[in-house]
């Protein structure tokens, strides 16, 4: 016999009630942990963007400029990828109900 855990959430201005089987509660909590990990990763990456941009402006040496510019671009790619994953995880969590 499956026990049910009830959650309520607001969606598009109306209240909906969702039933999640207790055995899938772990995956439900896991999605929150995934979002939290993605948020921390995003903050960490964003904290490096400004220093890398500043570094590339400070040095006129092509070797340093090229390296810091490439690192900045990679960080921007990571930022966009994490934001896309966050949207995906959030959307997947909403579709379960």
PyMOL commands that place a pseudoatom at each C-alpha (Angstrom):
pseudoatom trace, name=CA, resn=UNK, resi=1, chain=A, elem=C, hetatm=0, pos=[0.000, 0.000, 0.000]
pseudoatom trace, name=CA, resn=UNK, resi=2, chain=A, elem=C, hetatm=0, pos=[1.328, 3.379, -0.981]
pseudoatom trace, name=CA, resn=UNK, resi=3, chain=A, elem=C, hetatm=0, pos=[1.056, 6.284, 1.428]
pseudoatom trace, name=CA, resn=UNK, resi=4, chain=A, elem=C, hetatm=0, pos=[0.520, 9.711, -0.078]
pseudoatom trace, name=CA, resn=UNK, resi=5, chain=A, elem=C, hetatm=0, pos=[2.137, 12.940, 0.867]
pseudoatom trace, name=CA, resn=UNK, resi=6, chain=A, elem=C, hetatm=0, pos=[0.168, 16.031, -0.073]
pseudoatom trace, name=CA, resn=UNK, resi=7, chain=A, elem=C, hetatm=0, pos=[1.650, 19.321, -1.165]
pseudoatom trace, name=CA, resn=UNK, resi=8, chain=A, elem=C, hetatm=0, pos=[-0.063, 22.494, -2.194]
pseudoatom trace, name=CA, resn=UNK, resi=9, chain=A, elem=C, hetatm=0, pos=[1.394, 25.022, -4.553]
pseudoatom trace, name=CA, resn=UNK, resi=10, chain=A, elem=C, hetatm=0, pos=[0.237, 28.120, -6.335]
pseudoatom trace, name=CA, resn=UNK, resi=11, chain=A, elem=C, hetatm=0, pos=[0.353, 28.000, -10.098]
pseudoatom trace, name=CA, resn=UNK, resi=12, chain=A, elem=C, hetatm=0, pos=[-0.780, 30.732, -12.480]
pseudoatom trace, name=CA, resn=UNK, resi=13, chain=A, elem=C, hetatm=0, pos=[-2.875, 32.411, -9.811]
pseudoatom trace, name=CA, resn=UNK, resi=14, chain=A, elem=C, hetatm=0, pos=[-4.862, 29.331, -8.792]
pseudoatom trace, name=CA, resn=UNK, resi=15, chain=A, elem=C, hetatm=0, pos=[-4.241, 26.871, -6.007]
pseudoatom trace, name=CA, resn=UNK, resi=16, chain=A, elem=C, hetatm=0, pos=[-3.598, 23.290, -7.011]
pseudoatom trace, name=CA, resn=UNK, resi=17, chain=A, elem=C, hetatm=0, pos=[-3.245, 20.229, -4.848]
pseudoatom trace, name=CA, resn=UNK, resi=18, chain=A, elem=C, hetatm=0, pos=[-0.765, 17.581, -5.808]
pseudoatom trace, name=CA, resn=UNK, resi=19, chain=A, elem=C, hetatm=0, pos=[-0.373, 14.072, -4.466]
pseudoatom trace, name=CA, resn=UNK, resi=20, chain=A, elem=C, hetatm=0, pos=[3.075, 12.564, -4.551]
pseudoatom trace, name=CA, resn=UNK, resi=21, chain=A, elem=C, hetatm=0, pos=[3.592, 8.909, -3.601]
pseudoatom trace, name=CA, resn=UNK, resi=22, chain=A, elem=C, hetatm=0, pos=[5.775, 8.602, -0.524]
pseudoatom trace, name=CA, resn=UNK, resi=23, chain=A, elem=C, hetatm=0, pos=[8.251, 6.392, -2.400]
pseudoatom trace, name=CA, resn=UNK, resi=24, chain=A, elem=C, hetatm=0, pos=[8.937, 9.283, -4.809]
pseudoatom trace, name=CA, resn=UNK, resi=25, chain=A, elem=C, hetatm=0, pos=[9.356, 11.794, -1.972]
pseudoatom trace, name=CA, resn=UNK, resi=26, chain=A, elem=C, hetatm=0, pos=[13.126, 11.204, -2.065]
pseudoatom trace, name=CA, resn=UNK, resi=27, chain=A, elem=C, hetatm=0, pos=[13.266, 12.230, -5.722]
pseudoatom trace, name=CA, resn=UNK, resi=28, chain=A, elem=C, hetatm=0, pos=[11.075, 15.228, -4.874]
pseudoatom trace, name=CA, resn=UNK, resi=29, chain=A, elem=C, hetatm=0, pos=[13.560, 16.342, -2.188]
pseudoatom trace, name=CA, resn=UNK, resi=30, chain=A, elem=C, hetatm=0, pos=[16.452, 15.538, -4.499]
pseudoatom trace, name=CA, resn=UNK, resi=31, chain=A, elem=C, hetatm=0, pos=[15.180, 18.071, -7.030]
pseudoatom trace, name=CA, resn=UNK, resi=32, chain=A, elem=C, hetatm=0, pos=[15.327, 20.758, -4.322]
pseudoatom trace, name=CA, resn=UNK, resi=33, chain=A, elem=C, hetatm=0, pos=[18.906, 19.742, -3.525]
pseudoatom trace, name=CA, resn=UNK, resi=34, chain=A, elem=C, hetatm=0, pos=[19.738, 19.835, -7.239]
pseudoatom trace, name=CA, resn=UNK, resi=35, chain=A, elem=C, hetatm=0, pos=[18.352, 23.373, -7.525]
pseudoatom trace, name=CA, resn=UNK, resi=36, chain=A, elem=C, hetatm=0, pos=[20.307, 24.450, -4.448]
pseudoatom trace, name=CA, resn=UNK, resi=37, chain=A, elem=C, hetatm=0, pos=[23.536, 22.994, -5.843]
pseudoatom trace, name=CA, resn=UNK, resi=38, chain=A, elem=C, hetatm=0, pos=[22.906, 24.688, -9.195]
pseudoatom trace, name=CA, resn=UNK, resi=39, chain=A, elem=C, hetatm=0, pos=[22.238, 28.014, -7.444]
pseudoatom trace, name=CA, resn=UNK, resi=40, chain=A, elem=C, hetatm=0, pos=[25.501, 27.767, -5.484]
pseudoatom trace, name=CA, resn=UNK, resi=41, chain=A, elem=C, hetatm=0, pos=[27.377, 26.866, -8.662]
pseudoatom trace, name=CA, resn=UNK, resi=42, chain=A, elem=C, hetatm=0, pos=[25.835, 29.805, -10.493]
pseudoatom trace, name=CA, resn=UNK, resi=43, chain=A, elem=C, hetatm=0, pos=[26.825, 32.222, -7.713]
pseudoatom trace, name=CA, resn=UNK, resi=44, chain=A, elem=C, hetatm=0, pos=[30.384, 30.868, -7.733]
pseudoatom trace, name=CA, resn=UNK, resi=45, chain=A, elem=C, hetatm=0, pos=[30.713, 31.231, -11.501]
pseudoatom trace, name=CA, resn=UNK, resi=46, chain=A, elem=C, hetatm=0, pos=[29.179, 34.712, -11.477]
pseudoatom trace, name=CA, resn=UNK, resi=47, chain=A, elem=C, hetatm=0, pos=[31.643, 35.758, -8.766]
pseudoatom trace, name=CA, resn=UNK, resi=48, chain=A, elem=C, hetatm=0, pos=[34.475, 35.029, -11.217]
pseudoatom trace, name=CA, resn=UNK, resi=49, chain=A, elem=C, hetatm=0, pos=[33.012, 36.834, -14.230]
pseudoatom trace, name=CA, resn=UNK, resi=50, chain=A, elem=C, hetatm=0, pos=[33.795, 40.408, -13.168]
pseudoatom trace, name=CA, resn=UNK, resi=51, chain=A, elem=C, hetatm=0, pos=[37.394, 39.695, -12.032]
pseudoatom trace, name=CA, resn=UNK, resi=52, chain=A, elem=C, hetatm=0, pos=[38.116, 37.874, -15.294]
pseudoatom trace, name=CA, resn=UNK, resi=53, chain=A, elem=C, hetatm=0, pos=[36.675, 40.721, -17.330]
pseudoatom trace, name=CA, resn=UNK, resi=54, chain=A, elem=C, hetatm=0, pos=[38.710, 43.217, -15.286]
pseudoatom trace, name=CA, resn=UNK, resi=55, chain=A, elem=C, hetatm=0, pos=[41.853, 41.122, -15.715]
pseudoatom trace, name=CA, resn=UNK, resi=56, chain=A, elem=C, hetatm=0, pos=[41.505, 41.062, -19.488]
pseudoatom trace, name=CA, resn=UNK, resi=57, chain=A, elem=C, hetatm=0, pos=[41.176, 44.871, -19.552]
pseudoatom trace, name=CA, resn=UNK, resi=58, chain=A, elem=C, hetatm=0, pos=[44.189, 45.435, -17.273]
pseudoatom trace, name=CA, resn=UNK, resi=59, chain=A, elem=C, hetatm=0, pos=[46.761, 43.517, -19.277]
pseudoatom trace, name=CA, resn=UNK, resi=60, chain=A, elem=C, hetatm=0, pos=[47.727, 44.489, -22.787]
pseudoatom trace, name=CA, resn=UNK, resi=61, chain=A, elem=C, hetatm=0, pos=[49.873, 41.397, -23.280]
pseudoatom trace, name=CA, resn=UNK, resi=62, chain=A, elem=C, hetatm=0, pos=[48.149, 39.318, -25.968]
pseudoatom trace, name=CA, resn=UNK, resi=63, chain=A, elem=C, hetatm=0, pos=[48.926, 36.043, -24.211]
pseudoatom trace, name=CA, resn=UNK, resi=64, chain=A, elem=C, hetatm=0, pos=[47.311, 37.143, -20.926]
pseudoatom trace, name=CA, resn=UNK, resi=65, chain=A, elem=C, hetatm=0, pos=[44.460, 38.920, -22.704]
pseudoatom trace, name=CA, resn=UNK, resi=66, chain=A, elem=C, hetatm=0, pos=[43.678, 35.919, -24.888]
pseudoatom trace, name=CA, resn=UNK, resi=67, chain=A, elem=C, hetatm=0, pos=[43.773, 33.494, -21.964]
pseudoatom trace, name=CA, resn=UNK, resi=68, chain=A, elem=C, hetatm=0, pos=[41.602, 35.593, -19.657]
pseudoatom trace, name=CA, resn=UNK, resi=69, chain=A, elem=C, hetatm=0, pos=[39.217, 36.313, -22.519]
pseudoatom trace, name=CA, resn=UNK, resi=70, chain=A, elem=C, hetatm=0, pos=[38.831, 32.585, -23.231]
pseudoatom trace, name=CA, resn=UNK, resi=71, chain=A, elem=C, hetatm=0, pos=[38.310, 31.834, -19.534]
pseudoatom trace, name=CA, resn=UNK, resi=72, chain=A, elem=C, hetatm=0, pos=[35.666, 34.571, -19.386]
pseudoatom trace, name=CA, resn=UNK, resi=73, chain=A, elem=C, hetatm=0, pos=[33.857, 33.064, -22.385]
pseudoatom trace, name=CA, resn=UNK, resi=74, chain=A, elem=C, hetatm=0, pos=[33.967, 29.589, -20.803]
pseudoatom trace, name=CA, resn=UNK, resi=75, chain=A, elem=C, hetatm=0, pos=[32.545, 31.007, -17.565]
pseudoatom trace, name=CA, resn=UNK, resi=76, chain=A, elem=C, hetatm=0, pos=[29.746, 32.695, -19.531]
pseudoatom trace, name=CA, resn=UNK, resi=77, chain=A, elem=C, hetatm=0, pos=[28.994, 29.371, -21.245]
pseudoatom trace, name=CA, resn=UNK, resi=78, chain=A, elem=C, hetatm=0, pos=[28.868, 27.641, -17.852]
pseudoatom trace, name=CA, resn=UNK, resi=79, chain=A, elem=C, hetatm=0, pos=[26.581, 30.360, -16.500]
pseudoatom trace, name=CA, resn=UNK, resi=80, chain=A, elem=C, hetatm=0, pos=[24.166, 29.900, -19.408]
pseudoatom trace, name=CA, resn=UNK, resi=81, chain=A, elem=C, hetatm=0, pos=[24.296, 26.108, -19.073]
pseudoatom trace, name=CA, resn=UNK, resi=82, chain=A, elem=C, hetatm=0, pos=[23.521, 26.191, -15.360]
pseudoatom trace, name=CA, resn=UNK, resi=83, chain=A, elem=C, hetatm=0, pos=[20.649, 28.613, -15.931]
pseudoatom trace, name=CA, resn=UNK, resi=84, chain=A, elem=C, hetatm=0, pos=[19.239, 26.251, -18.564]
pseudoatom trace, name=CA, resn=UNK, resi=85, chain=A, elem=C, hetatm=0, pos=[19.560, 23.280, -16.170]
pseudoatom trace, name=CA, resn=UNK, resi=86, chain=A, elem=C, hetatm=0, pos=[17.806, 25.257, -13.436]
pseudoatom trace, name=CA, resn=UNK, resi=87, chain=A, elem=C, hetatm=0, pos=[14.912, 25.980, -15.784]
pseudoatom trace, name=CA, resn=UNK, resi=88, chain=A, elem=C, hetatm=0, pos=[14.784, 22.309, -16.764]
pseudoatom trace, name=CA, resn=UNK, resi=89, chain=A, elem=C, hetatm=0, pos=[14.778, 21.049, -13.158]
pseudoatom trace, name=CA, resn=UNK, resi=90, chain=A, elem=C, hetatm=0, pos=[12.161, 23.629, -12.143]
pseudoatom trace, name=CA, resn=UNK, resi=91, chain=A, elem=C, hetatm=0, pos=[9.930, 22.784, -15.102]
pseudoatom trace, name=CA, resn=UNK, resi=92, chain=A, elem=C, hetatm=0, pos=[10.283, 19.037, -14.495]
pseudoatom trace, name=CA, resn=UNK, resi=93, chain=A, elem=C, hetatm=0, pos=[9.287, 19.517, -10.849]
pseudoatom trace, name=CA, resn=UNK, resi=94, chain=A, elem=C, hetatm=0, pos=[6.153, 21.401, -11.842]
pseudoatom trace, name=CA, resn=UNK, resi=95, chain=A, elem=C, hetatm=0, pos=[5.115, 18.800, -14.425]
pseudoatom trace, name=CA, resn=UNK, resi=96, chain=A, elem=C, hetatm=0, pos=[5.121, 15.988, -11.833]
pseudoatom trace, name=CA, resn=UNK, resi=97, chain=A, elem=C, hetatm=0, pos=[1.900, 17.330, -10.317]
for i in range(1, 97): cmd.bond("trace and resi %d" % i, "trace and resi %d" % (i + 1))
show_as sticks, trace
zoom trace
